[in-house]
Amino acid sequence: MNVFISADIEGTCGIADWAETERSTPRDYTPFQKQMTREVRAACDGAAAGGAGQIFVKDAHDSARNIDPAALPECARMMRGWTGDPLSMMSGLDCGDYGAVLFTGYHAWASSGGNPLSHTMNLRNEFVTLNGIRMSEFMMNAYTAGYYGVPVVFLSGDKALCDFAEEFIPGIVTVPVNEGRGGAVVSMHPDAAVKAIKEGAKKGVKNAKNCLVTLPDFFEMTVRFKEHTTAYSKSFYPGASLEDEKNVCFASDDWFEMLRFSHFVLSD
């Protein structure tokens, strides 16, 4: 089985401030860039122990140049940087035969109290809803995995997102490394997180047949922007509508069309 890993940073063990996510503030960023790499390595090692062959890693945070490639196992290939295609954080999933998807370092949805860094794709929106549910990047990317028929077997990140994921995909294995409390996080020890991620990824890959994602028959997405001027600009996507000056809405029965809309409206 080949596996696909999408890695973010705001759900990395111990992370609590935006400066810890940004290359422009290396003193704060470097320790968590290293922990992000360690957690991805742990997911690779666990997946390999669970029977994975080739592993494809998508660096999916900000510049997409965060993970140290030399720290990953030789069975891993990695995509750094952004292609600019609608799959975004899942770019490359459509170009291979994968039997499982794993997520590391993921975070809660915009306006969630589960992570002081909660957001959905960018900081210009207050929240995004999909079929009436506050949408996280995990939810969006899990549906993309489902669109390509690939099971979503593992997630590490904050507790709020892990709790949601266990309801969304009952067979998924989660490792909640952080728990948000207002502007703070309570986290496990970074070494303990690495060990738990390795074991969780191994278990998840072995359980892949129970982790298929079922897509709804129809999708309705609403993006609530912080500024009405941004909403006005984004409302010109074909088929989108502007409601109450800050909400941009779009609907389709095709998930890829929803990804096109998200690419136009939510990409930086």
N, C-alpha and C positions, 0 to 999 in steps of 0.2 A: 504494500500500500504506500502510495506517495501522499504526503500531507502538506498542507498550506498553513503557514502561521502569519497572522497579521498582528503587528506589535505597536502599541501606543505607549505613552509614558505617564500620563496623568493618573493612572492606576497602579503605577510602580510602588513597591513597598516603601512606605515612609514619606512619600512626596506630599508637600503641603502648601507650596507657594509657586506662583507663576515663574519666578526667577529660577526655580529648580528645573524648569522645562525648556529653557531658552539658551541657545548657543551663545547669545550675546552677553550672558552673565556667567562666564565659565567657572567662577569660584563656587557658585551655587549649583550650577548645572552638572559639572563633571561627576560628582559622586552618584547622581541619579542616572546619568547617562551610562555609567559603569554598571549600576544595579539593573537598569533596563537590559543591558547586554547579558548580564548574568542570568536574568529571568528567561530571556529568549533561549540562551544556551541550555538552561534547565528543561525548557519545553522541548527543545530538539532532542536532548538526551532521553527524556521520558518517552517521547514519541518513538524513537529508535528502539528503546527497550520494549515498547509495546508492539513492535513489528513493522514500524514504518521503514520504507526504503529511502527514496530521495525526499528531501525536505526543502520546500521553497519558503523563504522568509521575506515578507514585505515589511520594510521599515515604513511605518505609517504615521509618524509624528512630525508635524511642522515641516522642517527642511527635508525630511525622510533621509537624513544622513546622521543618524544617532548611534546606531549599533556598530560595534567594532567587528568587522567581518572575520578578522583573524582569531577571534575568540569563539567562533562557532565551529561545530564539527565539520569534517571534510565532506560529509554527505549532504551538507546544506548549500543551497544556492540562495543568493539574496538580491532583491531588487532595492536599490537605493535611488532616491530622487523620485520625481513625479512624471508619469507618462503624459498626463493630461486627459486620460480617458475617463468615462463615467463611472468605472468601477472604483476609482479613487483608492481607498484603503485596502481594497481587495484586488487591485490591479495585478494581472497575471493569472488569476484563477481560471479565466476562460482559455488559457493557453496550455493547459496540462490536464492529465488524467489523475484527479485527486480523490482520495478515499475519505479524507477527514480535514476539517478546518479547526484550528486552535487560535484563541485570542489571548494575548498577554498584555498587561498594563492598561487595560481598558477602564473606563470611568463612567459614572452616572450621567444621565441626560441633563440638558439645560434646565435650570431652575430647581434641580434636585438638591436637597440638603445632605445627600449621601456622600458628597465629596466637595470640599471648598473650591475645587477647580472644575466643577461640573459644567458641561457645555455640550452642544451638538454641532459639530463641524467648525464653528467659529464663534466669536463673541459678539457678533452683530445682531443675533436673534435672542429673544427672551426664552423661547421654547419652540419646539416643533412637535406637532401631533401627527400620528399616522393612524387612521381609522379610530380616532378619538383617544389614543393612548400617547402619552409623552414619549417621543422617539429618541432613543440613544443611538450613538454610532454602532454599538453592538447590535441593536435591533435591525438597523438598516443593513448592516453587513451580514447578519445571519440570514436575512431574506435573500441577499445576493447569493449566499452559499446555497440556499434552498432553490433558487432559480436555476442554478447549474447542477442541482441534484447531489450536492456534497453535504454530508452530515456535519453538524457543528458539535464537537465533542468536548471542548474544554474552554474555560475562561478563567483568567486571573484578573483581579482588580479590586475595587471597593465592594464592601458588603452589600450596599444598596443595589448595585448592578448585579451582583451574584445572586441575590435573593430573587430579583426579577427573572434572571436567566433560568433559574431552576423551575420557575413556573412556566416560562415561555417554551423551554425545551426540557421536559421532565427527565430525560436520560443524561443530560450534560453533567460533567464534573466541573465544579468550581473551586477556586482557592481565593477566599476573601483575605487579602493581605492588609487592607486598611479599613477603618470605619470612620466616616466623617462625623465631626461634632462641631457644628458652626463653622468657624474658620480654621479648625484644627483637625488633625487625624490621629487616631490611635492605631498603631501598626504592630505587626509581629516583628521579630528580629529578621533582618535581611537574609541571614543564612538559613533561618527556618523557612522563609518564603521560598528560597531556591529549592530546598529539599521538598517542600510541599508541592511546588509546581512540577518538579520532575516526576514525583509519584502520581500526581493528578493527571498529567499528560499521558503517562503510561496507561493508567486506568481508562482514560477517555478514549484513546485510540483502540483499545481492546473492546470498547463498548460502542463502537461507531454505528453498528446496525440499529441501535436504539435511539439515535440522535438526528433523524431526518427532520428537516424543517418544512412544514406544510404552509404554502402560500395562500392567502385569502384569494377569493375570486375577484375582488375589486379593492382598489386602494384610493383613499382620500387623504391628502397631506395638506396641512396648514402650517405655514411658517410665520410666527409672530416676531416681527422685527422691532428693535428698540427705537429706530428712527423711521418716521413716516416717509422721509425722502428715499431711504433705501428700499422700502417696500414698494414705493411707486416705480422705481427703476426696475426692480426684479419682476414686477407684475406683467412686463411685456413679453415674458416667455409665452410662446404659442399655446393657447388653451388655458393659461392661468387667469385667475381673476383676483381683483383687489377688493377686500372687504374691510370695513371700518378703518381704513387708512393705514393700518399697520399689518394686517393679515393678508398674505398671499396664498391662494388656494389652488390646488391642482388635483385632478382625479384621472385614473386610468385603470384598465383591467390588465395592463402589461407592466410587470415590475421594471423592465428595462426602460420603459418610458418614464417611470418614476425616478429612475437613476439619472436620466437625461435632465429632468426638471431639477433634481437636487444638484446636479453638476453646475447648472446655470445659476441657480438661486442661492446655494449654500457654499459654493467654492469661493475661496478668497480671491 
